[in-house]
Amino acid sequence: MSRAKATQLNVRSAFARARTRELSRLTGMTATEIVEDALRGYVPPGAPAQTGRLVRRGRILVIPAGGSSVSLDEANAALDRVRERDLDR
């Protein structure tokens, strides 16, 4: 077998190793078959169905801010005022 075709998966979990050995003895399947079967059946969790007041911002859920939004220019002006106040002392 060529080097490019040799595939290996290292499992460092003691639980996963023990459970794979146990399932292998019970089913007569190889460890590879058990892992492949488990991965075929795995479905990652989807997005939460009910989020209440939370809104999705990319991959995270956040509480939406109340009131009006602040523009970049307004935020920069406020920061400049605070910075200048600290220099006047």
Contacts in CASP RR format, 6 or more apart in sequence:
PFRMAT RR
TARGET T0000
AUTHOR 0000-0000-0000
METHOD contacts of the structure
MODEL  1
MSRAKATQLNVRSAFARARTRELSRLTGMTATEIVEDALRGYVPPGAPAQ
TGRLVRRGRILVIPAGGSSVSLDEANAALDRVRERDLDR
9 35 0 8 1.000
11 17 0 8 1.000
11 20 0 8 1.000
20 31 0 8 1.000
20 34 0 8 1.000
20 35 0 8 1.000
21 31 0 8 1.000
23 29 0 8 1.000
23 34 0 8 1.000
24 30 0 8 1.000
24 31 0 8 1.000
24 34 0 8 1.000
27 34 0 8 1.000
29 37 0 8 1.000
47 56 0 8 1.000
48 61 0 8 1.000
51 61 0 8 1.000
53 63 0 8 1.000
53 64 0 8 1.000
54 61 0 8 1.000
54 62 0 8 1.000
54 63 0 8 1.000
54 64 0 8 1.000
55 61 0 8 1.000
55 62 0 8 1.000
55 63 0 8 1.000
55 64 0 8 1.000
END
